[in-house]
């Protein structure tokens, strides 16, 4: 196995439990995947699909699953169950990725809190000293974190007035009618 795919295999091992849960949930939900004429089990097919999701290639999926790349390529092009299996595997992979992102975010927030409280460490000729975080940096951190929190909550991040087309047409019609009345009034006065 090449070095490139060893990391994928390591990543895949983290998904083994999720893949088994997926297998239990979807084995009968994916039409045609459990074909008795096939020499491959449903589990082998799902592991191949998960390998393809993780690596984006038939060769990478083959390295992970042990299924020949040519067979995976054929499934990808012809098997009626492939797209559904890939979609289900993507859900599992995205949930795991979302979990990893959550861990990273928590770690960064913790470090950011420490830096805000204790200041930045600077190496000077006299040794290691701390300096309070600069106001501009604090403002940028606040703006970014506030906006992201608003997005996560589903709250407004900026104000912009949006008028739909029917409202815009109604306002144009009112303006045109008002303009027409003004012109007719002026024409009547001129005619007198």
C-alpha positions, 0 to 999 in steps of 0.5 A, a space after each residue: 500500500 502506498 504512503 498516500 493511501 495509508 493515511 486514508 486507511 487510517 482515516 477510514 478506520 475511524 469510520 469503521 463503526 459508522 460504516 457498520 451502523 450505515 450497513 445495518 441501517 441501509 443494507 435493505 434501503 439501497 435497492 439492488 445492493 444485495 444482489 445474490 448473484 454478486 460475489 461481493 457482499 453488501 459490506 464490501 460494496 459499502 466499504 468500497 463506496 466509503 473508500 471512494 468518498 474518502 479518496 475520490 478515486 477508484 484506486 484509493 477505494 481499492 487500496 482501502 477496501 481490497 476490491 479491484 479498482 476495475 470493479 469499483 469503476 464498473 460499479 461507479 459507472 453502471 451499478 444502480 445502487 452506487 449513487 445512493 451508497 455514495 450519498 449515504 457514505 458521504 453523510 457519515 463522512 461529513 458527520 465525522 468531519 463536522 465532529 473533527 471541525 468541532 474539536 478544532 474550533 474548541 481548541 482554538 477558542 480555548 487558546 484564544 481565550 488564554 491569549 485574550 486574558 494573558 496577552 501575546 508572548 513576545 521574545 525580547 532581548 530581555 527574555 520572554 514578555 507578555 503584551 496585551 492584545 492590540 485593540 485592532 486585533 481585538 476588534 477583528 476577533 470580536 467582529 469575526 466571532 460575533 458574525 460567525 455566532 450569528 450565522 450559527 444561530 441563524 440570526 441576521 449578520 447584516 442589514 439589507 432591505 429586500 423588496 420583492 418584484 411585486 412590491 417594486 411593481 406596485 410602487 412603480 405603478 403608484 409613482 406613474 399614476 401620481 405622475 400622470 395626475 400631476 401632468 394632467 393637472 398641469 395640462 388643464 391649467 395650461 389649457 385654461 
